[in-house]
Amino acid sequence: MSAQERHILVIGAGILGLSSAWYLLERGARVTILDREPIRDAASCGNAGLISLGHPPLTRPGVSIQGLKWMFDKRSPLYIKPRLDGDLARWLWTFHRHCTRSHYEGTMEVLCELGRLSADCFESILAETAIDCDWQRRGWDDVCLHESSLDHAEEEAGLLARFGFHSERVDGATLRAEAPAYTDAVRGAIRFEDSATLSPQAFTAGLARELEARGATIRTDCTVETILLRGDRVEGVRLEDGEELTAEATVLAAGVWSDQLARAIGLRIPMQPARGYHRDLVGLESMPPRGCVLNETFIAVSPFHDTLRLAGTLELSGFDAPWLDDRLAHLTTAGSRYLRGVDTATVTQEWAGYRPCTADGMPVVGAVPRRPGLYVGTGHAMMGMTLGPASGRLIAEAIYEQAPALDSPLLAAARY
């Protein structure tokens, strides 16, 4: 078997796994993708759909202190369910230690470069396929209710300018002239020229169809029980039903469940399952012409096809805790202060799912030095859709030992 014909297993059919498969197929690999859930239920499909190329990490300066004020409020952007949990306590302490200016600047340099690479990957994939996901590259607005919020948003935008992301201040009257959807309470926005919106479900489902048409095998409702080792080398997986699958390389892209599988073979990726929510609305008389973030609430808003998606909030409550209806309701209650009609529009879909959040705010992408044959793509938090295609390309480049389009120790699995 030649190097180009090698068999690669991909654990996870979210945006990371599917993107990895796309770039592996380009290199001639035979690819099998495994997922415990149908593709429509993955966290990638629950993404906001706002492809924000210069999005900062969770570990922004001051966020851990602000989080203390939010953590007991079930309607806040960050809710932490009080409980005795050693892993959570260690994660929170590590998270706090990374909420510094120096860490922020280092991570932003990497994330901005990764975001630009991902935009190129999106447009390349869409140019080669017939995927209809309503991709619109019109930039995004940071929409504010208060003048003080607008001033602060403009200051933060100034920090992004050094990474090549330009912005302008737009007043409320201009926003309402563009789209009557904005309420009179909106004072203005900071508009970023780049970024895009798309339908995450349409893109993910379309990419899966394209992969199968190009020869990939996708098996859903298929749970990986453990990763197989021979000595230190990873040689495949064993499924819950006892079936064993072998491969020259294995890509671990199972979202927040990646940590559980990795721990069984001696690799720890400290993550917490941070539940996010979304509501899809139809029937609005007017929608914003581009994606936006409702500044004071951290709710992301994306228009695609005839749908407006409201998404946001992070909830650290562990696995299997029930949905919090208050957090779903808050999306429309808070959103109605900015956008007309969201509180009376028809709800077509509600979703809650786990986003894989690392303690240092950075994704894990690439080879695992102590486990040859294993490659990891996880930990992207709410940036999975934005950064997924570029991360998948980096994984394929690592497997084929090609010069990476981006190389940074801040992404390496070896940092753990």
C-alpha positions in Angstrom: 0.0 0.0 0.0 1.5 3.4 -1.0 1.7 6.3 1.3 -1.1 8.0 -0.6 -3.5 5.0 -0.2 -3.1 4.8 3.6 -6.3 4.2 5.6 -7.1 6.9 8.1 -9.8 6.7 10.9 -11.5 9.9 12.0 -13.3 9.8 15.3 -16.0 12.5 15.1 -18.2 13.8 12.3 -18.3 17.4 13.4 -16.7 20.2 11.4 -13.2 19.1 12.6 -13.6 15.5 11.6 -15.2 16.3 8.3 -12.7 18.9 7.4 -9.8 16.6 8.2 -11.4 14.0 6.0 -11.7 16.5 3.1 -8.0 17.3 3.2 -7.1 13.7 3.7 -9.1 12.6 0.6 -7.3 15.4 -1.4 -4.1 13.6 -0.5 -5.3 10.2 -1.7 -6.2 8.6 1.7 -8.9 6.1 2.3 -11.0 7.6 5.1 -13.5 6.1 7.6 -15.4 8.6 9.8 -17.0 7.3 13.0 -19.5 9.2 15.2 -21.8 8.2 18.1 -24.6 10.6 16.9 -26.3 11.5 13.7 -24.5 14.4 12.0 -27.5 16.7 12.6 -27.1 16.4 16.4 -23.4 17.5 16.5 -22.2 20.6 18.3 -21.0 21.9 14.9 -24.7 22.0 13.7 -25.6 23.9 16.8 -23.0 26.6 16.1 -24.1 30.2 15.8 -23.1 30.3 12.2 -21.1 33.5 12.6 -17.7 32.9 11.1 -15.8 35.5 13.2 -12.3 35.5 11.9 -10.7 37.6 14.7 -12.7 36.1 17.6 -10.7 36.2 20.8 -10.3 33.2 23.1 -12.4 32.7 26.2 -9.4 33.6 28.3 -9.6 37.3 27.8 -8.1 39.6 30.4 -10.6 40.2 33.2 -13.1 37.5 32.1 -12.4 35.2 35.1 -13.2 38.0 37.5 -16.3 39.0 35.6 -17.3 35.3 35.6 -17.4 35.3 39.4 -20.2 37.9 39.1 -22.1 35.8 36.5 -21.6 32.3 37.8 -24.7 32.0 40.0 -27.1 33.8 37.5 -28.8 31.2 35.3 -29.4 33.9 32.7 -25.8 35.2 32.5 -23.4 34.6 29.6 -21.5 32.2 31.8 -23.3 30.0 34.4 -21.4 27.6 36.6 -23.5 25.1 38.5 -22.2 24.9 42.0 -20.8 21.4 42.8 -17.9 19.5 44.2 -15.8 18.6 41.2 -12.0 18.4 41.3 -11.6 18.5 37.5 -13.8 21.7 37.3 -11.8 23.4 40.2 -8.5 22.7 38.4 -9.9 23.9 35.1 -11.2 27.1 36.6 -7.8 27.8 38.3 -5.9 27.2 35.1 -8.4 29.3 33.2 -8.0 32.2 35.6 -4.2 32.0 35.3 -4.4 32.4 31.5 -6.7 35.5 31.6 -3.8 37.8 31.1 -2.8 40.4 28.6 0.3 38.6 27.5 -1.6 35.3 26.9 -4.3 37.2 25.1 -1.8 38.8 22.7 0.0 35.6 22.0 -3.2 33.6 21.3 -4.7 36.3 19.2 -1.8 36.3 16.8 -2.3 32.6 16.3 -6.2 32.7 16.2 -6.3 35.5 13.7 -3.9 33.7 11.3 -5.9 30.5 11.8 -9.1 32.4 11.1 -7.9 33.8 7.8 -6.7 30.4 6.7 -10.1 29.0 7.6 -11.9 31.6 5.5 -9.7 30.5 2.5 -10.6 26.9 3.2 -14.3 27.6 3.3 -14.2 29.5 0.0 -12.1 26.8 -1.6 -14.4 24.0 -0.5 -17.6 25.9 -1.6 -16.0 26.7 -5.0 -15.4 22.9 -5.5 -18.8 21.7 -4.4 -22.6 22.4 -4.7 -23.1 23.0 -0.9 -25.9 25.5 -0.4 -25.3 27.0 3.1 -26.0 30.6 2.3 -22.4 31.7 2.8 -22.3 35.5 3.0 -19.0 37.3 3.6 -20.3 40.7 4.7 -18.4 41.2 8.0 -20.2 41.5 11.4 -21.5 44.1 13.8 -20.8 44.4 17.5 -24.2 46.0 18.4 -24.5 48.0 21.6 -27.4 49.4 23.7 -25.3 51.8 25.7 -22.7 54.5 24.8 -20.3 53.2 27.3 -20.5 49.7 25.8 -19.9 51.3 22.3 -16.8 53.1 23.6 -15.5 49.9 25.2 -16.2 47.9 22.0 -14.3 50.5 20.0 -11.3 50.2 22.3 -11.3 46.4 22.0 -11.6 46.8 18.2 -8.4 48.9 18.3 -6.6 45.9 19.8 -7.7 43.8 16.9 -6.4 46.4 14.4 -2.8 45.4 15.0 -3.7 41.9 13.7 -5.1 43.4 10.5 -8.8 43.5 11.4 -10.2 46.9 10.5 -13.5 48.3 11.9 -15.6 51.5 11.9 -18.1 53.0 14.3 -21.7 53.0 13.1 -24.5 54.9 14.8 -27.9 53.6 15.6 -29.7 55.7 12.9 -27.4 54.2 10.3 -28.1 50.7 11.5 -31.9 51.3 11.4 -31.6 52.8 7.9 -29.9 49.6 6.7 -32.4 47.3 8.5 -35.6 48.3 10.4 -35.0 45.2 12.5 -32.9 47.2 15.0 -34.8 48.8 17.8 -34.7 52.4 18.9 -32.7 51.4 22.0 -29.7 50.4 19.9 -27.0 53.2 20.2 -24.7 51.9 17.5 -22.2 49.2 16.5 -18.6 48.6 15.8 -18.5 47.1 12.3 -15.8 44.7 11.3 -15.1 44.4 7.5 -14.3 40.7 7.4 -16.1 37.5 8.6 -19.1 35.7 7.3 -22.3 33.8 8.1 -23.6 30.4 7.0 -26.0 27.7 8.0 -23.9 25.3 10.0 -26.3 22.4 9.5 -26.4 22.9 5.7 -22.7 23.2 5.5 -22.0 20.2 7.7 -24.6 18.0 6.0 -23.4 19.1 2.6 -19.8 18.4 3.3 -20.7 14.9 4.6 -22.5 14.2 1.3 -19.6 15.5 -0.7 -17.2 13.3 1.3 -19.2 10.2 0.7 -19.5 11.0 -3.0 -15.7 11.2 -3.1 -15.2 7.8 -1.5 -15.2 8.4 2.3 -17.1 6.0 4.6 -19.2 7.7 7.3 -20.6 5.5 10.1 -22.9 7.2 12.6 -24.6 5.7 15.7 -21.2 4.1 16.1 -19.5 4.5 19.5 -15.8 4.2 19.9 -15.1 2.3 23.2 -11.3 2.7 23.2 -8.3 3.6 21.1 -6.1 0.6 20.3 -2.4 0.6 21.2 0.5 -1.6 20.2 3.3 -0.5 22.4 3.2 3.3 22.2 1.7 3.4 18.7 -2.0 4.0 18.0 -3.3 1.4 15.5 -7.0 2.0 15.4 -10.1 1.7 17.6 -12.4 -0.8 19.3 -16.2 -0.1 19.0 -18.7 -0.8 21.8 -19.9 -3.9 20.0 -16.4 -5.3 20.0 -15.5 -4.6 16.4 -11.9 -3.5 15.8 -10.8 -1.1 13.1 -7.2 -0.6 12.2 -5.6 2.3 10.4 -2.2 3.9 9.6 -3.4 7.0 11.5 -6.2 7.9 13.8 -7.7 11.4 14.1 -9.4 12.1 17.5 -11.9 14.9 16.7 -14.7 13.8 19.1 -15.4 17.2 20.7 -15.6 17.2 24.4 -15.6 13.4 24.5 -12.0 13.4 23.1 -10.6 13.8 26.6 -12.3 10.6 27.9 -10.9 8.6 25.0 -7.4 10.2 25.3 -7.2 9.6 29.1 -7.5 5.8 28.5 -4.2 5.9 26.6 -2.4 8.2 28.9 -3.1 11.6 27.2 -4.9 14.3 29.2 -6.6 17.2 27.4 -8.1 19.3 30.2 -11.5 20.4 28.9 -14.9 21.2 30.3 -18.2 20.5 28.5 -19.7 24.1 28.2 -23.2 23.8 27.1 -24.4 26.3 24.5 -27.9 27.0 23.3 -29.6 28.3 20.1 -33.0 29.2 18.9 -34.0 29.4 15.2 -36.7 31.9 14.3 -38.7 32.5 11.1 -41.4 35.0 10.1 -39.6 38.2 11.0 -40.5 41.2 8.9 -36.8 42.4 8.8 -33.5 40.8 9.6 -30.1 42.3 10.1 -28.1 42.2 6.8 -25.1 40.6 8.4 -24.1 38.6 11.4 -23.8 40.4 14.7 -23.1 40.0 18.4 -25.5 41.7 20.9 -22.7 43.2 23.0 -24.1 43.4 26.5 -25.5 39.9 26.3 -22.8 38.0 24.3 -25.6 36.6 22.1 -24.6 35.9 18.5 -27.1 36.5 15.7 -26.8 35.0 12.2 -29.2 35.3 9.3 -29.2 32.5 6.8 -31.8 31.5 4.2 -35.1 32.6 5.8 -33.9 31.9 9.4 -32.5 34.0 12.1 -30.4 32.1 14.7 -29.9 33.4 18.2 -27.1 31.5 19.9 -25.0 32.0 23.0 -24.3 31.4 26.7 -21.9 29.0 28.2 -23.0 26.7 31.0 -20.6 24.6 33.0 -22.9 22.1 34.6 -21.3 18.8 33.7 -22.6 16.1 31.5 -26.2 15.0 31.5 -27.6 17.9 33.4 -31.1 18.9 32.0 -31.5 21.9 29.7 -32.2 25.1 31.5 -35.3 26.6 29.9 -34.5 30.0 31.4 -31.3 30.2 29.2 -33.3 29.4 26.1 -35.9 31.9 26.9 -33.2 34.5 27.6 -32.0 34.3 24.0 -35.3 35.9 22.8 -36.0 38.0 25.8 -32.6 39.7 25.7 -32.6 39.7 21.9 -35.8 41.6 21.7 -34.1 44.6 23.2 -32.0 44.9 20.1 -34.1 43.4 17.3 -37.7 43.8 16.6 -40.0 40.8 16.3 -37.7 38.1 17.8 -40.1 37.7 20.8 -43.1 37.1 18.5 -41.4 35.2 15.7 -42.0 31.5 15.1 -39.5 29.2 16.8 -38.6 26.4 14.4 -35.7 24.8 16.3 -34.2 24.8 19.8 -30.9 23.1 20.6 -28.4 22.7 23.4 -25.1 20.9 23.2 -21.6 20.7 24.6 -18.7 22.9 23.4 -15.2 21.6 24.2 -13.5 24.3 26.2 -9.8 24.0 27.1 -8.4 25.6 30.3 -6.0 27.8 28.3 -8.6 28.9 25.7 -6.8 27.4 22.8 -7.7 24.5 20.5 -5.6 21.3 20.3 -4.5 20.5 16.7 -1.9 18.1 15.4 0.2 15.1 16.2 0.6 13.5 19.7 4.4 13.0 20.2 4.1 10.2 22.8 1.5 8.3 20.8 2.6 8.0 17.2 -0.3 7.4 14.8 -2.6 9.7 16.8 -3.6 13.2 15.8 -6.0 15.4 17.7 -8.4 18.2 16.7 -10.5 19.4 19.5 -11.0 22.2 22.2 -12.3 24.9 19.8 -15.0 26.0 22.3 -17.5 28.1 20.3 -15.0 28.7 17.5 -15.3 25.2 16.0 -17.2 26.2 12.9 -15.0 29.2 12.4 -11.6 27.4 12.8 -12.6 23.9 11.8 -11.7 23.8 8.1 -8.2 25.3 8.8 -7.6 22.9 11.7 -8.6 19.9 9.5 -6.1 21.1 6.9 -3.3 21.3 9.5 -4.1 17.7 10.7 -3.9 16.4 7.1 -0.6 18.2 6.6 0.7 16.7 9.9 -0.3 13.1 8.9 1.4 13.5 5.5 4.4 15.2 7.1 4.0 18.3 4.9 5.1 21.8 5.9 2.2 23.2 8.0 0.3 26.3 6.8 0.5 27.4 10.5 2.8 26.1 13.2 2.4 27.2 16.9 3.2 25.6 20.2 -0.1 27.2 21.5 -2.0 24.6 19.4 0.2 21.6 20.2 -1.1 18.6 22.1 2.4 18.3 23.6 1.7 21.4 25.8 -0.3 19.1 28.1 
